[in-house]
Amino acid sequence: MSLKTDKAVFTVALTTILTFLLVLLLPIRSVGIRTIWLLYPNLLLAIGWFGYLIYRHPELDEGILWNSVLFGLSATATYLPMDWLFSKKVRFIIYRSSDFLGNVTTPIGLILTWVILATLTVYCYQRLQMSGLHHFIAAGITGIITSIGSVGMYGFGKELWIWNELRVENIPQIASVPIFMPITFLLTFTLFPYYFYRKQHHLIAGIRCGLFMGIVMFLSFLVLWKFQI
């Protein structure tokens, strides 16, 4: 059964993939343009289209899109302190391209992109459930998709960031992406049923997701670093 919001979500998912391909392929750094600005056309499309549907038709498909956006916002906001730790303190990832706030924080364009990606992920999980799949099976499929997708996204976005700037030895990689990233995404999004345990509100579920992602990412990094697996 298709929903009226499916077209918007599918289109934004497709344009997000194409955007990261452009980030990888277009040599705009050679002409003095910051790569981060390539993300904004897709962000404007997503925010504009999703915002229109939510504002004009708040009841559309029982609010699945609005609830997905709430999840994406809270999950991203909860995860941000861990990203700050990785980029500013540990300096395991360095952002090469800044936008509105310079090098003070994670680029705003990336933060908003994470919100969109988290929104698409939880929407996918809910739609799989609505198609009749058991919630654990739906979560497993979503986890696999996001795990594989994270390798692609982080690989395509190499013009936006530098992994392992300090050259920590013995950190296994897949296509220049540290292996703990797809592991983190797989573990995080296969636990969707836990985030929504007892029909938790999407904001609370998003907070749980963001906390779990940050903790798993940090612990995975420590295990690989300390024990040099």
ROSE-4610 file (N, C-alpha, C; in Angstrom, 1 decimal, always signed):
// ROSE-4610
residu = [M/M/M/S/S/S/L/L/L/K/K/K/T/T/T/D/D/D/K/K/K/A/A/A/V/V/V/F/F/F/T/T/T/V/V/V/A/A/A/L/L/L/T/T/T/T/T/T/I/I/I/L/L/L/T/T/T/F/F/F/L/L/L/L/L/L/V/V/V/L/L/L/L/L/L/L/L/L/P/P/P/I/I/I/R/R/R/S/S/S/V/V/V/G/G/G/I/I/I/R/R/R/T/T/T/I/I/I/W/W/W/L/L/L/L/L/L/Y/Y/Y/P/P/P/N/N/N/L/L/L/L/L/L/L/L/L/A/A/A/I/I/I/G/G/G/W/W/W/F/F/F/G/G/G/Y/Y/Y/L/L/L/I/I/I/Y/Y/Y/R/R/R/H/H/H/P/P/P/E/E/E/L/L/L/D/D/D/E/E/E/G/G/G/I/I/I/L/L/L/W/W/W/N/N/N/S/S/S/V/V/V/L/L/L/F/F/F/G/G/G/L/L/L/S/S/S/A/A/A/T/T/T/A/A/A/T/T/T/Y/Y/Y/L/L/L/P/P/P/M/M/M/D/D/D/W/W/W/L/L/L/F/F/F/S/S/S/K/K/K/K/K/K/V/V/V/R/R/R/F/F/F/I/I/I/I/I/I/Y/Y/Y/R/R/R/S/S/S/S/S/S/D/D/D/F/F/F/L/L/L/G/G/G/N/N/N/V/V/V/T/T/T/T/T/T/P/P/P/I/I/I/G/G/G/L/L/L/I/I/I/L/L/L/T/T/T/W/W/W/V/V/V/I/I/I/L/L/L/A/A/A/T/T/T/L/L/L/T/T/T/V/V/V/Y/Y/Y/C/C/C/Y/Y/Y/Q/Q/Q/R/R/R/L/L/L/Q/Q/Q/M/M/M/S/S/S/G/G/G/L/L/L/H/H/H/H/H/H/F/F/F/I/I/I/A/A/A/A/A/A/G/G/G/I/I/I/T/T/T/G/G/G/I/I/I/I/I/I/T/T/T/S/S/S/I/I/I/G/G/G/S/S/S/V/V/V/G/G/G/M/M/M/Y/Y/Y/G/G/G/F/F/F/G/G/G/K/K/K/E/E/E/L/L/L/W/W/W/I/I/I/W/W/W/N/N/N/E/E/E/L/L/L/R/R/R/V/V/V/E/E/E/N/N/N/I/I/I/P/P/P/Q/Q/Q/I/I/I/A/A/A/S/S/S/V/V/V/P/P/P/I/I/I/F/F/F/M/M/M/P/P/P/I/I/I/T/T/T/F/F/F/L/L/L/L/L/L/T/T/T/F/F/F/T/T/T/L/L/L/F/F/F/P/P/P/Y/Y/Y/Y/Y/Y/F/F/F/Y/Y/Y/R/R/R/K/K/K/Q/Q/Q/H/H/H/H/H/H/L/L/L/I/I/I/A/A/A/G/G/G/I/I/I/R/R/R/C/C/C/G/G/G/L/L/L/F/F/F/M/M/M/G/G/G/I/I/I/V/V/V/M/M/M/F/F/F/L/L/L/S/S/S/F/F/F/L/L/L/V/V/V/L/L/L/W/W/W/K/K/K/F/F/F/Q/Q/Q/I/I/I]
num = [1/1/1/2/2/2/3/3/3/4/4/4/5/5/5/6/6/6/7/7/7/8/8/8/9/9/9/10/10/10/11/11/11/12/12/12/13/13/13/14/14/14/15/15/15/16/16/16/17/17/17/18/18/18/19/19/19/20/20/20/21/21/21/22/22/22/23/23/23/24/24/24/25/25/25/26/26/26/27/27/27/28/28/28/29/29/29/30/30/30/31/31/31/32/32/32/33/33/33/34/34/34/35/35/35/36/36/36/37/37/37/38/38/38/39/39/39/40/40/40/41/41/41/42/42/42/43/43/43/44/44/44/45/45/45/46/46/46/47/47/47/48/48/48/49/49/49/50/50/50/51/51/51/52/52/52/53/53/53/54/54/54/55/55/55/56/56/56/57/57/57/58/58/58/59/59/59/60/60/60/61/61/61/62/62/62/63/63/63/64/64/64/65/65/65/66/66/66/67/67/67/68/68/68/69/69/69/70/70/70/71/71/71/72/72/72/73/73/73/74/74/74/75/75/75/76/76/76/77/77/77/78/78/78/79/79/79/80/80/80/81/81/81/82/82/82/83/83/83/84/84/84/85/85/85/86/86/86/87/87/87/88/88/88/89/89/89/90/90/90/91/91/91/92/92/92/93/93/93/94/94/94/95/95/95/96/96/96/97/97/97/98/98/98/99/99/99/100/100/100/101/101/101/102/102/102/103/103/103/104/104/104/105/105/105/106/106/106/107/107/107/108/108/108/109/109/109/110/110/110/111/111/111/112/112/112/113/113/113/114/114/114/115/115/115/116/116/116/117/117/117/118/118/118/119/119/119/120/120/120/121/121/121/122/122/122/123/123/123/124/124/124/125/125/125/126/126/126/127/127/127/128/128/128/129/129/129/130/130/130/131/131/131/132/132/132/133/133/133/134/134/134/135/135/135/136/136/136/137/137/137/138/138/138/139/139/139/140/140/140/141/141/141/142/142/142/143/143/143/144/144/144/145/145/145/146/146/146/147/147/147/148/148/148/149/149/149/150/150/150/151/151/151/152/152/152/153/153/153/154/154/154/155/155/155/156/156/156/157/157/157/158/158/158/159/159/159/160/160/160/161/161/161/162/162/162/163/163/163/164/164/164/165/165/165/166/166/166/167/167/167/168/168/168/169/169/169/170/170/170/171/171/171/172/172/172/173/173/173/174/174/174/175/175/175/176/176/176/177/177/177/178/178/178/179/179/179/180/180/180/181/181/181/182/182/182/183/183/183/184/184/184/185/185/185/186/186/186/187/187/187/188/188/188/189/189/189/190/190/190/191/191/191/192/192/192/193/193/193/194/194/194/195/195/195/196/196/196/197/197/197/198/198/198/199/199/199/200/200/200/201/201/201/202/202/202/203/203/203/204/204/204/205/205/205/206/206/206/207/207/207/208/208/208/209/209/209/210/210/210/211/211/211/212/212/212/213/213/213/214/214/214/215/215/215/216/216/216/217/217/217/218/218/218/219/219/219/220/220/220/221/221/221/222/222/222/223/223/223/224/224/224/225/225/225/226/226/226/227/227/227/228/228/228/229/229/229]
x = [+0.8/+0.0/+0.9/+0.7/+1.5/+0.9/+1.7/+1.2/+1.5/+0.8/+1.0/+2.4/+3.0/+4.3/+5.4/+5.1/+6.2/+7.0/+6.3/+6.9/+8.0/+7.6/+8.5/+9.7/+9.5/+10.6/+11.5/+10.9/+11.8/+12.6/+12.0/+12.7/+13.8/+13.6/+14.7/+15.8/+15.4/+16.5/+17.3/+16.7/+17.4/+18.3/+17.8/+18.6/+19.7/+19.5/+20.6/+21.8/+21.5/+22.5/+23.2/+22.5/+23.1/+23.9/+23.5/+24.2/+25.6/+25.7/+27.0/+27.8/+27.2/+28.0/+28.6/+27.8/+28.4/+29.5/+29.3/+30.4/+31.7/+31.6/+32.8/+33.3/+32.5/+32.9/+33.2/+32.5/+32.7/+33.9/+34.8/+36.1/+35.9/+34.9/+34.6/+35.6/+36.3/+37.4/+38.5/+38.7/+39.7/+39.3/+38.0/+37.6/+37.3/+37.7/+37.5/+36.2/+35.3/+34.0/+34.0/+33.5/+33.5/+32.6/+33.0/+32.2/+30.9/+30.9/+29.7/+28.5/+28.7/+27.6/+26.8/+27.4/+26.7/+25.6/+25.6/+24.6/+23.3/+23.4/+22.2/+21.1/+21.3/+20.1/+19.3/+19.9/+19.1/+18.4/+19.1/+18.5/+17.2/+17.4/+16.2/+15.1/+15.4/+14.3/+13.6/+14.4/+13.8/+13.0/+13.6/+12.9/+11.7/+11.8/+10.7/+9.5/+9.8/+8.8/+8.2/+9.0/+8.5/+7.7/+8.3/+7.6/+6.2/+6.1/+4.9/+3.8/+4.2/+3.3/+2.9/+3.8/+3.5/+2.6/+2.9/+2.1/+0.7/+0.6/-0.6/-1.5/-0.9/-1.6/-1.1/-1.2/-0.6/-1.2/-2.4/-3.0/-2.6/-1.8/-1.5/-0.9/-1.5/-1.0/-0.7/-1.6/-1.5/-0.2/+0.3/+1.5/+2.8/+2.9/+4.1/+5.3/+5.2/+6.3/+6.7/+5.8/+6.0/+6.7/+6.2/+6.9/+8.3/+8.5/+9.8/+10.8/+10.3/+11.1/+11.5/+10.5/+10.8/+11.8/+11.7/+12.8/+14.1/+14.2/+15.5/+16.1/+15.3/+15.7/+16.3/+15.6/+16.0/+17.2/+17.2/+18.4/+19.6/+19.6/+20.7/+21.2/+20.3/+20.7/+21.4/+20.9/+21.5/+22.8/+23.0/+24.3/+25.4/+25.1/+26.0/+27.2/+26.9/+28.1/+29.2/+28.8/+29.7/+30.5/+29.8/+30.5/+31.5/+31.1/+32.0/+33.3/+33.1/+34.2/+35.1/+34.6/+35.4/+36.2/+35.5/+36.2/+37.0/+36.6/+37.3/+38.3/+38.0/+38.9/+39.8/+39.2/+39.9/+40.6/+39.9/+40.3/+40.6/+39.7/+39.7/+39.1/+38.2/+37.6/+37.7/+38.2/+38.4/+37.5/+36.7/+35.9/+36.6/+36.7/+37.5/+36.8/+35.5/+34.7/+33.7/+33.8/+32.9/+31.9/+30.8/+29.8/+29.5/+28.4/+28.0/+28.8/+29.2/+29.9/+31.4/+31.9/+33.4/+33.7/+34.8/+35.3/+34.9/+33.8/+33.4/+32.7/+32.0/+31.2/+31.1/+30.4/+30.2/+29.4/+29.8/+29.1/+27.6/+26.8/+25.4/+24.8/+25.4/+24.8/+24.9/+26.0/+26.1/+25.1/+24.9/+23.9/+22.5/+22.1/+20.8/+20.7/+21.8/+21.8/+21.6/+22.2/+22.0/+20.6/+19.9/+18.5/+17.7/+18.0/+17.3/+17.5/+18.8/+19.1/+18.4/+18.4/+17.7/+16.2/+15.6/+14.2/+13.9/+14.7/+14.5/+14.6/+15.5/+15.8/+14.6/+14.1/+12.9/+11.7/+11.5/+10.4/+10.4/+11.6/+11.8/+11.4/+11.8/+11.4/+9.9/+9.3/+7.8/+7.1/+7.6/+6.9/+7.0/+8.2/+8.4/+7.4/+7.2/+6.3/+4.9/+4.5/+3.2/+2.9/+4.0/+3.8/+3.5/+3.6/+3.2/+4.4/+5.6/+6.8/+6.8/+7.3/+7.5/+8.5/+8.3/+9.1/+10.6/+11.0/+12.4/+12.9/+12.1/+12.6/+12.7/+11.8/+11.8/+13.1/+13.4/+14.5/+15.8/+15.8/+17.0/+17.3/+16.3/+16.5/+16.9/+16.3/+16.7/+18.2/+18.6/+20.0/+21.0/+20.7/+21.5/+21.7/+20.5/+20.5/+21.4/+21.2/+21.9/+23.4/+23.7/+25.1/+25.9/+25.3/+25.9/+25.9/+24.8/+24.7/+25.7/+26.0/+27.0/+28.4/+28.7/+30.0/+30.0/+28.9/+28.8/+28.8/+28.0/+27.9/+29.2/+29.8/+31.1/+32.2/+32.1/+33.1/+33.0/+31.7/+31.5/+31.8/+31.7/+31.9/+33.3/+34.2/+35.6/+36.2/+35.5/+35.8/+35.3/+34.5/+33.9/+34.7/+35.3/+36.0/+37.3/+38.1/+39.3/+39.2/+39.2/+39.2/+40.6/+40.7/+42.0/+43.1/+42.9/+43.8/+45.1/+45.0/+46.1/+46.8/+46.4/+47.0/+47.1/+46.0/+45.9/+46.1/+47.0/+47.3/+46.2/+46.2/+45.3/+43.9/+43.4/+41.9/+41.4/+40.8/+40.4/+39.4/+39.5/+38.7/+38.0/+36.9/+36.2/+36.0/+36.7/+36.7/+37.0/+38.0/+38.5/+37.6/+36.6/+35.7/+36.1/+36.3/+36.6/+35.5/+35.9/+34.9/+33.9/+34.3/+33.3/+32.1/+32.2/+31.1/+29.9/+30.1/+29.0/+28.6/+29.5/+29.1/+28.2/+28.5/+27.6/+26.3/+26.2/+24.9/+24.1/+24.7/+24.0/+23.4/+24.2/+23.7/+22.7/+22.9/+21.9/+20.6/+20.5/+19.2/+18.5/+19.2/+18.5/+17.8/+18.0/+17.3/+16.1/+15.6/+14.4/+13.3/+13.0/+11.9/+12.1/+13.4/+13.7/+13.4/+13.8/+13.5/+12.0/+11.2/+9.8/+9.1/+9.8/+9.2/+8.1/+6.9/+5.7/+5.2/+5.4/+4.9/+5.4/+6.7/+7.3/+7.1/+6.9/+6.9/+8.1/+8.0/+9.1/+10.3/+10.0/+11.1/+11.9/+11.2/+11.9/+12.7/+12.0/+12.7/+14.0/+13.9/+15.1/+16.2/+15.9/+16.9/+17.6/+16.8/+17.4/+18.3/+17.9/+18.7/+20.0/+19.9/+21.1/+22.1/+21.6/+22.5/+23.1/+22.4/+22.9/+24.0/+23.7/+24.7/+26.0/+25.9/+27.1/+27.9/+27.2/+27.9/+28.6/+27.9/+28.4/+29.6/+29.5/+30.6/+31.8/+31.7/+32.8/+33.5/+32.6/+33.2/+33.8/+33.3/+33.9/+35.2/+35.3/+36.6/+37.6/+37.2/+38.1/+38.7/+37.8/+38.2/+39.2/+38.9/+39.8/+41.2/+41.1/+42.3/+43.2/+42.5/+43.3/+43.8/+43.0/+43.4/+44.0/+44.0/+44.6/+44.1/+42.8/+42.3/+42.5]
y = [-1.2/+0.0/+1.2/+2.1/+3.3/+4.4/+5.3/+6.5/+7.7/+8.8/+10.0/+10.7/+10.3/+10.8/+10.0/+8.9/+8.0/+8.7/+9.4/+10.0/+11.0/+11.9/+12.9/+12.2/+11.2/+10.6/+9.9/+9.1/+8.5/+9.5/+10.6/+11.6/+12.2/+12.5/+13.1/+12.1/+10.8/+9.8/+9.7/+9.8/+9.7/+10.9/+12.1/+13.3/+13.4/+12.8/+12.8/+12.0/+10.8/+9.9/+10.7/+11.3/+12.0/+13.2/+13.8/+15.0/+14.5/+13.4/+12.9/+12.4/+11.9/+11.6/+12.8/+13.9/+15.2/+15.7/+15.6/+16.0/+15.2/+14.0/+13.1/+13.5/+13.8/+13.9/+15.3/+16.3/+17.7/+18.3/+18.8/+19.5/+20.9/+21.2/+22.6/+23.3/+22.4/+23.0/+23.7/+23.2/+23.8/+25.2/+25.6/+26.9/+27.8/+27.3/+28.1/+28.1/+27.1/+27.0/+25.9/+26.2/+25.2/+24.0/+22.8/+21.7/+21.6/+22.1/+22.0/+22.6/+23.6/+24.3/+23.4/+22.3/+21.4/+20.7/+20.6/+20.0/+20.8/+22.1/+22.9/+22.8/+22.7/+22.5/+21.3/+20.2/+19.0/+19.3/+20.0/+20.4/+21.3/+22.2/+23.1/+22.3/+21.4/+20.5/+19.7/+19.1/+18.2/+19.1/+20.1/+21.0/+21.6/+22.1/+22.7/+21.7/+20.6/+19.6/+19.0/+18.6/+18.0/+19.0/+20.2/+21.3/+21.6/+21.6/+21.9/+20.8/+19.5/+18.4/+18.5/+18.7/+18.7/+19.9/+21.1/+22.3/+22.3/+21.9/+21.9/+20.7/+19.6/+18.4/+17.7/+18.2/+17.6/+16.2/+15.9/+14.6/+13.6/+14.0/+13.1/+11.8/+10.7/+9.4/+9.2/+9.8/+9.7/+10.3/+11.3/+12.0/+11.3/+10.3/+9.5/+10.3/+11.2/+12.1/+13.0/+13.7/+14.6/+13.9/+12.7/+11.9/+11.5/+11.2/+10.8/+12.0/+13.2/+14.4/+14.6/+14.4/+14.6/+13.6/+12.4/+11.4/+11.9/+12.3/+12.7/+13.9/+14.8/+16.0/+15.6/+14.8/+14.5/+13.5/+12.6/+11.6/+12.4/+13.3/+14.1/+15.0/+15.7/+16.6/+15.8/+14.6/+13.8/+13.3/+13.0/+12.5/+13.5/+14.8/+15.8/+15.9/+15.8/+15.8/+14.8/+13.6/+12.6/+13.0/+13.6/+14.1/+15.2/+16.1/+17.1/+16.5/+15.4/+14.7/+14.2/+13.5/+12.9/+13.9/+15.1/+16.0/+17.1/+17.5/+18.6/+18.1/+17.0/+16.5/+15.3/+14.3/+13.1/+13.5/+14.3/+14.7/+13.5/+12.5/+11.4/+11.7/+12.6/+13.1/+14.6/+15.1/+16.5/+17.0/+18.0/+18.5/+19.5/+19.2/+20.0/+21.3/+21.3/+22.4/+23.0/+24.2/+24.9/+25.7/+26.1/+26.9/+28.2/+28.2/+29.4/+29.8/+28.8/+29.0/+28.7/+28.7/+28.5/+27.1/+27.1/+25.8/+25.7/+26.4/+26.4/+25.0/+24.5/+23.3/+22.5/+21.4/+20.6/+21.5/+21.5/+22.3/+22.1/+23.2/+23.2/+22.4/+22.4/+21.6/+20.2/+19.7/+18.3/+17.9/+18.8/+18.5/+18.3/+19.2/+19.1/+17.9/+17.6/+16.4/+15.1/+15.1/+14.0/+13.9/+15.0/+15.0/+14.4/+14.8/+14.2/+12.7/+12.3/+10.8/+10.0/+10.6/+9.9/+9.8/+10.9/+10.9/+9.8/+9.7/+8.7/+7.3/+7.1/+5.8/+5.3/+6.2/+5.8/+5.7/+6.5/+6.4/+5.0/+4.6/+3.3/+2.1/+2.2/+1.2/+1.2/+2.3/+2.3/+1.8/+2.1/+1.6/+0.1/-0.4/-1.9/-2.5/-1.9/-2.5/-2.4/-1.3/-1.2/-2.1/-2.6/-3.6/-5.0/-5.2/-6.4/-7.2/-6.6/-7.3/-7.2/-8.2/-8.1/-7.0/-6.4/-5.2/-5.5/-6.7/-7.1/-7.3/-7.9/-8.1/-6.8/-5.9/-4.5/-3.8/-3.9/-3.3/-3.9/-5.2/-5.8/-5.4/-5.3/-4.8/-3.4/-2.5/-1.1/-1.0/-1.8/-1.8/-2.2/-3.2/-3.6/-2.5/-1.9/-0.9/+0.3/+0.8/+1.9/+1.6/+0.4/+0.0/+0.1/-0.5/-0.5/+0.9/+1.6/+3.0/+3.9/+3.7/+4.5/+4.5/+3.3/+3.1/+4.0/+3.9/+4.7/+6.2/+6.6/+8.1/+8.6/+7.9/+8.4/+8.3/+7.3/+7.2/+8.3/+8.6/+9.6/+11.0/+11.2/+12.5/+12.8/+12.1/+12.3/+13.7/+14.5/+15.9/+16.8/+16.2/+17.0/+16.7/+15.6/+15.2/+14.4/+14.3/+13.4/+12.5/+11.2/+10.2/+9.9/+9.7/+9.2/+10.2/+11.5/+12.5/+12.2/+11.7/+11.4/+10.1/+9.4/+8.2/+7.1/+6.9/+5.8/+4.5/+3.7/+2.5/+1.4/+0.5/-0.7/-0.4/+0.6/+0.8/+0.3/-0.9/-1.5/-0.5/-0.5/+0.4/-0.4/+0.2/-0.3/+0.9/+0.9/+2.0/+3.4/+3.4/+4.5/+4.9/+4.1/+4.4/+3.5/+4.0/+3.1/+2.1/+0.8/-0.3/-0.1/+0.7/+0.8/+1.7/+2.4/+3.2/+2.3/+1.4/+0.5/-0.4/-0.8/-1.6/-0.8/+0.4/+1.3/+1.4/+1.7/+1.9/+0.6/-0.5/-1.8/-2.1/-1.9/-2.2/-1.2/+0.1/+1.2/+0.9/+0.7/+0.7/-0.7/-1.7/-3.0/-3.0/-1.9/-1.8/-0.8/-0.6/+0.3/-0.2/-1.5/-1.9/-1.5/-1.4/-0.9/+0.6/+1.4/+2.8/+3.1/+2.3/+2.5/+1.6/+1.1/+0.2/+0.8/+0.1/+0.6/+1.9/+1.9/+3.0/+4.4/+4.5/+5.7/+6.8/+8.0/+9.1/+9.2/+9.7/+9.7/+10.6/+11.6/+12.4/+11.6/+10.9/+10.0/+8.9/+8.3/+7.2/+7.8/+9.0/+9.6/+9.8/+10.3/+10.5/+9.2/+8.1/+6.8/+6.4/+6.6/+6.2/+7.0/+8.3/+9.2/+8.8/+8.5/+8.1/+6.8/+5.8/+4.5/+4.6/+5.4/+5.5/+6.1/+7.2/+7.8/+6.8/+6.1/+5.2/+4.0/+3.4/+2.3/+2.8/+4.0/+4.5/+4.7/+5.3/+5.6/+4.3/+3.3/+2.1/+1.3/+1.3/+0.6/+1.2/+2.5/+3.1/+2.8/+2.8/+2.4/+1.0/+0.1/-1.3/-1.5/-0.9/-1.0/-0.3/+0.8/+1.6/+1.0/+0.6/+0.1/-1.3/-2.1/-3.5/-3.8/-2.8/-2.9/-4.1/-4.3/-5.5/-5.4]
z = [+0.0/+0.0/+0.0/-1.0/-1.1/-0.3/+0.2/+0.9/+0.1/+0.4/-0.4/-0.1/+1.1/+1.4/+0.8/+0.3/-0.3/-1.4/-2.3/-3.4/-2.9/-2.0/-1.4/-0.8/+0.0/+0.7/-0.3/-1.2/-2.2/-3.0/-3.4/-4.2/-3.4/-2.2/-1.3/-1.1/-0.9/-0.8/-2.0/-3.2/-4.4/-4.6/-4.4/-4.5/-3.5/-2.4/-1.4/-1.9/-2.4/-3.0/-4.1/-5.0/-6.1/-5.6/-4.6/-4.0/-3.5/-2.8/-2.4/-3.5/-4.6/-5.8/-6.4/-6.4/-6.9/-6.1/-4.7/-3.8/-4.1/-4.5/-4.9/-6.2/-7.2/-8.6/-9.0/-8.5/-9.0/-8.4/-9.2/-8.7/-8.3/-7.5/-7.2/-6.3/-5.5/-4.6/-5.5/-6.7/-7.5/-8.0/-7.9/-8.3/-7.1/-5.9/-4.7/-4.0/-4.4/-3.8/-2.7/-1.5/-0.5/-0.8/-0.6/-1.0/-0.2/+1.0/+1.8/+1.2/+0.3/-0.3/-1.2/-1.7/-2.6/-1.9/-0.6/+0.2/+0.2/+0.1/+0.4/-0.6/-1.9/-2.8/-2.4/-2.0/-1.6/-0.2/+0.7/+1.9/+1.7/+0.8/+0.5/-0.1/-0.9/-1.5/-0.4/+0.4/+1.5/+2.5/+3.0/+4.0/+3.4/+2.1/+1.5/+1.2/+0.7/+0.3/+1.6/+2.5/+3.8/+4.6/+4.6/+5.3/+4.8/+3.4/+2.8/+3.1/+3.0/+3.3/+4.8/+5.7/+7.1/+7.5/+6.9/+7.2/+6.6/+5.3/+4.6/+4.9/+5.2/+5.5/+6.7/+7.9/+9.1/+9.4/+8.9/+9.2/+8.1/+7.1/+6.0/+6.4/+6.0/+6.4/+7.8/+8.7/+10.1/+10.7/+10.0/+10.5/+10.5/+9.6/+9.6/+9.2/+8.3/+7.9/+9.0/+9.7/+10.8/+11.9/+12.3/+13.3/+13.0/+11.7/+11.3/+11.4/+11.1/+11.2/+12.7/+13.5/+15.0/+15.5/+15.0/+15.3/+14.8/+13.6/+13.0/+13.8/+14.2/+14.9/+16.3/+17.0/+18.4/+18.3/+17.4/+17.3/+16.9/+16.0/+15.6/+16.7/+17.4/+18.5/+19.6/+19.9/+21.0/+20.6/+19.3/+18.8/+18.7/+18.5/+18.3/+19.3/+20.6/+21.5/+21.2/+20.8/+20.4/+19.2/+18.2/+17.0/+17.4/+18.3/+18.8/+19.4/+20.2/+20.9/+19.8/+18.8/+17.8/+17.0/+16.7/+15.8/+16.5/+17.7/+18.4/+19.4/+20.1/+21.1/+20.6/+20.2/+19.7/+18.3/+17.6/+16.2/+15.3/+15.5/+14.6/+13.2/+13.2/+12.0/+11.9/+10.8/+10.6/+9.4/+9.7/+8.6/+7.7/+6.5/+5.5/+5.1/+5.2/+4.6/+5.6/+5.9/+6.9/+6.1/+6.9/+6.2/+7.1/+7.8/+8.5/+9.8/+10.5/+11.8/+11.8/+10.6/+10.5/+11.0/+11.8/+12.4/+13.8/+14.2/+15.6/+15.9/+15.0/+15.3/+14.0/+14.0/+12.8/+11.8/+10.6/+9.6/+9.7/+9.6/+9.7/+8.6/+7.4/+6.3/+6.6/+7.3/+7.6/+8.7/+9.7/+10.8/+10.2/+9.3/+8.6/+7.8/+7.1/+6.3/+7.1/+8.3/+9.2/+9.7/+9.9/+10.2/+9.1/+7.9/+6.8/+6.7/+6.8/+6.7/+7.8/+9.1/+10.2/+9.9/+9.3/+9.0/+7.9/+6.9/+5.9/+6.5/+7.4/+8.0/+8.8/+9.7/+10.5/+9.7/+8.6/+7.7/+7.0/+6.6/+6.0/+6.9/+8.2/+9.2/+9.4/+9.5/+9.7/+8.5/+7.3/+6.1/+5.9/+6.3/+6.3/+7.2/+8.4/+9.4/+8.8/+8.2/+7.6/+6.5/+5.9/+4.8/+5.3/+6.6/+7.2/+7.8/+7.7/+8.3/+9.8/+10.5/+11.9/+12.3/+13.4/+13.7/+13.8/+14.2/+14.3/+12.9/+12.0/+10.6/+9.9/+10.1/+9.5/+10.0/+11.3/+11.9/+11.3/+11.2/+10.6/+9.2/+8.4/+7.0/+7.0/+7.8/+7.9/+8.4/+9.4/+9.8/+8.8/+8.0/+6.9/+5.8/+5.5/+4.5/+4.9/+6.2/+6.7/+6.9/+7.2/+7.4/+6.1/+5.0/+3.7/+3.2/+3.4/+2.9/+3.6/+4.9/+5.6/+4.9/+4.4/+3.7/+2.5/+1.7/+0.5/+0.8/+1.7/+2.0/+2.6/+3.5/+4.1/+3.1/+2.2/+1.1/+0.1/-0.3/-1.3/-0.8/+0.6/+1.2/+1.6/+1.0/+1.4/+1.2/+0.3/+0.1/+1.3/+2.1/+3.3/+4.6/+4.7/+5.9/+5.6/+6.7/+6.6/+7.8/+7.6/+8.6/+9.1/+10.4/+11.0/+10.7/+11.0/+10.8/+11.6/+12.8/+13.6/+13.3/+12.2/+11.7/+12.8/+13.5/+14.5/+13.7/+14.2/+13.4/+13.7/+12.8/+13.0/+13.1/+12.5/+12.4/+11.1/+11.1/+9.8/+9.0/+7.7/+6.9/+5.8/+5.3/+4.1/+3.2/+2.1/+1.2/+1.9/+2.7/+3.4/+4.6/+4.9/+6.0/+7.2/+8.4/+9.5/+9.7/+10.0/+10.0/+11.2/+12.2/+13.3/+12.9/+11.8/+11.4/+10.9/+9.9/+9.5/+10.6/+11.5/+12.6/+13.5/+13.7/+14.6/+14.0/+12.7/+12.0/+12.1/+11.9/+11.9/+13.2/+14.3/+15.7/+16.1/+15.7/+16.1/+15.5/+14.2/+13.6/+13.6/+14.0/+14.2/+15.6/+16.4/+17.7/+17.7/+16.5/+16.4/+17.3/+17.5/+18.4/+19.8/+20.2/+21.6/+21.7/+20.7/+20.8/+20.9/+20.3/+20.3/+21.3/+22.2/+23.2/+23.9/+24.1/+24.7/+24.0/+22.6/+21.8/+22.2/+22.5/+22.9/+21.8/+22.2/+21.3/+20.4/+19.2/+18.3/+18.8/+19.6/+20.1/+21.1/+22.0/+23.0/+22.3/+21.3/+20.5/+19.9/+19.3/+18.7/+19.7/+20.9/+21.9/+22.3/+22.4/+22.7/+21.6/+20.4/+19.2/+19.2/+19.4/+19.3/+20.4/+21.6/+22.7/+22.4/+22.0/+21.7/+20.6/+19.5/+18.4/+18.9/+19.7/+20.3/+21.1/+22.0/+22.9/+22.1/+21.2/+20.4/+19.6/+19.0/+18.1/+19.0/+20.2/+21.0/+21.5/+22.0/+22.5/+21.3/+20.1/+19.0/+18.7/+18.7/+18.4/+19.5/+20.8/+21.8/+21.7/+21.4/+21.3/+20.2/+19.0/+17.9/+18.2/+18.9/+19.2/+20.2/+21.4/+22.5/+22.3/+21.7/+21.5/+20.2/+19.3/+18.0/+17.2/+17.1/+16.5/+15.0]
